[in-house]
Amino acid sequence: MAEKHQKEEQRGVELDSEQFCCSVCLDLLKEPVTIQCGHSYCRGCIEGCWDEEEEKKGECSCPQCRETISPRPALRRNNMLAEVVEKLKSTSTQQASPSAAPVCADPADVACDFCLGTGRRKATVSCLTCLASYCPTHLRSHHSAPVLETHQLVSATIPLQEKMCTKHNKLKELYCRKDEQLVCSACTLDEHSRHKYVSVSELKKEIKRKMVSSQKKIQVEVEQREKELKELSQAEEKLKSCAQTSLADCDRIFADLISSVQKRCGEVRQLIAAQERTAVAQAEELQLQLLEGIATLRRRGDKLEELSRSDDHVYLMQVFQALSTSCDSPKFPPGAGPQRSFRDVTDRVSELRQKLEMVLKEAWPRIPATVSYVAFSLPPIPKTREQFLQYCRPLTLDVTSNYPYLRLLGNHRRMRPSPSPYSAHPDRFQTFPQVLCREGLSERCYWELEWHARTLSAAVAYKDTSRTSDESQFGRNDKSWSLECMATGYLFRHNDLETAVSGSCCNKIGVFLDYKAGTLCFYHVADPMVLIYKVQTTFTQPLHPGLGLNYEWYDVGVFAQLVKLWN
């Protein structure tokens, strides 16, 4: 019975053996200690973790539950855990079932050095003192013989030959920090002399401390990713709900438009029908008057015919005088009829249709463009100048668009006033000293401007923006956006609407365009970047960067240029 009880006891220990492993080094506990939150660790492992935490954060915490422990407690050996671990070590050779078939070593496994024949078993442990690897059967002597209990045992993960110095045939027990490689004690006397070393055990502790730190970072990153995943899922649900709401709203708006047009169509039909009835009634009344006049005239004609046959001259003169007076019947000029026809109504309706089509043509491109911007694939907005520079691209000033008295220099990246004008060109700005770049942008792009003048216009514009009228100045029309940089501050202008922007003026301006997101940002170039003004809109054509200057001829050193950010 005692033997049976002992076997049951051992079987229970075997089942719970993983509970007695340190969560830092993942080995059985060595000199186990229990901290105040209830978790247990090797004394060396937890002290190493706390040393690193105190150096970085000035506090201690549990590597598993992260409960903060302050002040740092004095650690004491957990005797009960130590006894259990010792019992696990003494019975480790009996963990494999006696009835189980021996596990033969594969070519990738470490084979037991004491198994004979071709069917050598897989080694589970290597002894760094004996420099040999053992299967569970041949390892028993290391747990039963007192003289072998002090040997250093490690898991047999790689062959011992790889842990040996090929030059001196000794175990690599040291780590050379300068050459970053494992060496034996004999190597320290020749090629690695005067180098700094650390023992393999110390190296292992350092690596495990770094592993703990990495595990914490990974855990923090996992939590952050899980938070982002949750937020993304919520955003997805919100997007679906918003899409359904937008569909319903658009259906209602278009239905209202159709209903409004149909209502106006019905009103026009009613107006035409009513006016037709009125005009027809008027025509019928005039027709009756004409018929009555015709009948009167015929009666008078008959009387005159009858009178012409009379020979009584007195009677003839009396009756003729009465019949010759004008009658009161209405008279109508030749071609009499309505002054206007219903064709004029058709022309007015056609004019309405043309205006509606023009409004639709102007407004419609913004609708599909706005729909296409709704996406999760847009990268985050840059924060640092280094991140902004990832979106820089070569830009050049267009020599056919510059104001005639602006000279382009430096591979068409710099401009300054010039007394001699450029030749005429249909794309040239005629009224204001400004210029566009040749490149049209429809993606993300970042560029920087340097300037010295009374005012700089940092702008973007469509290719077909006005070139000759008073509205051709950047920001004075609906096809350009401009930030006016002055000594006293900033002024943003679009479609001739101005917005004062506070901030101290600088001689280097950064411009970031996110075309798909409909975002245009102006920055004070610094570290970190300082946002001056942000525009949120919908772009329907590629945008060309633009520069404008305000100066007097006697001003000295006036210029503006694109900063070369690309190689």
Secondary structure, 3 states (H helix, E strand, C coil): CHHHHHHHHHHHHHHCHHHHECCCCCCECCCEEECCCCCEEEHHHHHHHHHHHHHHCCCEECCCCCCEECCCCCCCECHHHHHHHHHHHHCHHHCCCCCCCCCECCCCCCECCCCCCCCCEECCEEECCCCEEECCCCCHHHHHCHHHCCCCEEECCCCHHHHECCCCCCECCEEECCCCEEECCHHHHCCCCCCCEEEHHHHHHHHHHHHHHHHHHHHHHHHHHHHHHHHHHHHHHHHHHHHHHHHHHHHHHHHHHHHHHHHHHHHHHHHHHHHHHHHHHHHHHHHHHHHHHHHHHHHHHHHHHHHCCCCCHHHHHHHHHHHHCCCCCCCCCCCCCCCCCCHHHHHHHHHHHHHHHHHHHHHCCHHHHHHHCCCCCCCCCCCCHHHHHCCECCCCECCCCCCCCEEEECCCCEEEECCCCCCCCCCCCCCCCEEEECCCECCEEEEEEEEECCEEEEEEECCCCCCCCHHHCCCCCCCEEEEEEECCEEEEEECCEEEEECCCCCCEEEEEEECCCCEEEEEECCCCCEEEEEEECCCCCCEEEEEEEECCCCCCCCEEEECCCCC
